């Protein structure tokens, strides 16, 4: 697309600004290396053509995935590398609570998202109702966690997770061994439909036509919290370390007991609904 209706000489006579908005998503897992290579090759080529006349090239890459964030940082360092001893031409920032901040040590992958979801799942609904903005974006975090966990660990989509034959058989084993109530297992499957219908960051055609407001949360606080609890119960059953290990791989015994207590309470509540 950068070359569409343009000759290569165009870049030697003009400055260039490229914005790559979420160039790699979880749906691209099998093509990730190829996409990174393509980005590196094309930007390097444009940079080479542009540098013949000392023009300006800037690339802004946006992503909500930490693995992609780190990979793009490496691509940027390679394309815009400087001579030894000179400051990097690549700047990396993270948007957190409405502010761009310099990145420091960040938990890799979806662990930080899971912590956010867990904090929301155990929060008081009254407090959330009094401050609706506190839960905006939570349903989207749920979808992202489930989507990334599904692809990283099983190479299948999030909604297909409980429908997968082997996983479904395992969940049935969990019911038989009393790790989870059958009613809860059934609700886990049904909860994924409204979760995926929450289109805060999906719905390409609606976004292009301007007919969707991304500030609208399609699930109310109570529905969102139910989805959060059901998804955490699912991850606890599937992951070898359970939910405590997903939240923190060096979690204290007391915190582990608190998490397991919440999970047990939620399972019992869903079984009685």
N, C-alpha and C positions, 0 to 999 in steps of 0.2 A: 503493500500500500504506500510506503513512503515514495516509491518511484512512479506512482500512478500519474500519468499526464505530465511527467517531468523528465528531463534528460539528466544524466549524471552531472552535467556542467552546472545544473541548478544549485547543487550543494556547495560548489566552489565559489558561488557568488552571493550566497545567502546564509544568514544564521538559521539554526534549526532548534526547535523545542519539541520534544516528544513526550507524551504522557501515556504510560502503559498502565491501564487500570485493571488490576487483578489479572495479569497475563497467564497465571497458572492457578487452576482451581483443583479441588479434589477429584473432579471428573477427568482430569488430565494426567492422573498418576502414571499411566503407562507411557506417556509421551513427555514427561517432565524434562529429561536430559536433552531431548531433541529441541524442546522449546527454549531452554536456557542457551543451547548452542546457537539456535537461530537468532535469538536476541543479541547475543555477544557478537556473532558474525556480522549482522546487519548494521548494528550501531558502530562497530569498528570500521566497517566499510564507509559509512557515511562520515564518520570522524576523519578517515583518511582523505576522502574527497574534499571535505570542508577545510582541512588543515593546509591545503595547497594555497589558500588565500588568507589563512589565519582568521577564519570566521568562527562563530560561536556555536557550540553544540551542547545542549543540555537535555538530560533525560530524567523524567520524574516517574518512578515506579511506585504504584500503590498496591498494597495487599493486606488482607486480614489474616493471613496464615504465617505463623512464625517460621516454619521450615522454608517457605518460599521467600520470606523476608531475608533470612540468612543466605540463601542461595543467590538471590539477586544482589546482595551486598558483595559477595565474592565476584559475581559477574561484573559489577560496577568497578570494583577495585582492579580487575584485569583490564577492562576497556580503558579506564581513565587513570591508569597507574602513572605515578610520577617518578622522577629520579630519586635515588636514595637520599634520605635526609630532608626531602621536601614534604610538606603536609599533603595528605590525601585529597584528591579532588572529589571523593565520594563522601557525601554526608548522609547519615542514617538517623531518622527521627521516628518516634513512636507517638501516636495520638492516644492519650489517656486522660479521661475525664475532661475532654474538650480542649486539652492543651498539648502542643507538640513538645516533646522532651527528648533530650539526648538518651540514647540507649545505653544501658549498663548491662549487668548480668540479668538475663531474662530466662525464665523457665522455658525450656524447649517444648514445642508441640502444644498440645491442648490442655496441659496440666493447670495453667493459670485460669483458663476458661472454666474448667471443672470446679475449681475453688470458688469462682464467682457464682456458678450455678448452685453449688452446695450451700453457700451463704444465703442465697435467695431462698432455696428450698426450706431451710430451717427458720427463716425470718417470720416475724409476726405480720399476718395479713392486714391487721388494723393499721400498722405503721405504713405499710405499702399503700393502702387505700387513701391514707391521709397525704401521701407524697407519691402520686402516680408516676412522676418522672423517675423515681428510683427503680422502677422495673422496666422502663423503656429499653428495648434492645435485648432483654433477657431471652425471649423466645427465639430470637435469631442466634444467640449464643448456644441455646440448646440444639438447634439444628446444626450449627457448625461443629459442636463437640461430637454429636452422633455421626455426622457425615465423615469427619476426619477419623474418628475411631474405627468406623466401619471399613473405610478404605485402607487405612494403615494396617489393620489387623486381619481383615477378611477379604479385602479387595472387592467389596460389594457395597451398593448404596445403602444409606441409612434406613430408608423405609423397607428395604429388603432384608434387613438384619434378622428380625424375628420370624420372617417367612422362609429363611434358608432352612433346608431340610435338616442338616446336622445341628444347627443352632436350635431349631424348634425341638428336635429330639432331646437336646441337652436341657432345654428349659423344662421339658416334661419330666426329665429325670430329677431336676431340682424340685419340682412339685411333689414327685413321689417320695423324695428324701426329706420333704418338709423344710426345704431351704426357702421356699416362697409359697404363698397360697395360690391356688389355681385361679381364683378371682383376680388376684393381682397380675398374674401372668397374662390373663386375657385383656386386662385394662392396659398393660404395657403395649400390646399390639395395636389396640384401638387408638391409643394416645398419639401414635406417630402420624396419623392422618391429619388432625388439626395442626400438629406441629409443623408438618411440611407445607400445609396450606398457608402458614404464616409467611407472607412474601416480603419481608422487610428488605431483603437484598436480592430476591429473585423476581421473576415476572418481567423479563426483558421487554416484551412488547408494551406492557402497561407503562413501564418507565419511559420508553421512547416516545409514547404518545402523551405522556404527562398526566395520565389518568390515575396515578397512585401516589399517595403522600407517604413517603418512607418514615415520617414521624408517627404514623398511626400504628398502634399495636393492635393486631387483629385478635389477640387472645386477652381476656381480662385478667387481672391479677390472680384470681382464684384458679382459673383454668391453667394459667401459665405455671403456677406453683405445683398443681397436680402433675402436669407434664414433666416438670423438673424432677419431682420425687420419683415418678415412674421410670424416667430415663436413668436416674442414679441407681435405682434398684436393678435395672437391667445391666448396667455396667458393672455393678458389684458382683452380679452372678457370673458374668462373662470373663472378667479380668482375673488372672491368676492370683493377684494380690488383693483382690476385692477393691472396693472404693477407697479405703484408707491408703492403699499403696498408690492409687491413681492421684490422690490429692497431694500426698507427700511421701516420698520413698524413705524418709527418715522420721516418720511420725512417732510421737510419744505414745506410750501405752494408754494413758488417760484419753488423749485425743482419739485414738483408735476405738476405744470403748464408747466414747461419745458418738462417733460416727455410726458404729454398729447399732447403738441404742436407737438413734434416729431412724435408721433403716428398718429395724424391727417394728418400731411404732408405725411407720408409714405403711409397711406391709399389712399390719393388722388393721389399720384404718381402711385401706382399700378393700380388704377382704370383707369388711362389714358394710361397705357402701351399697 
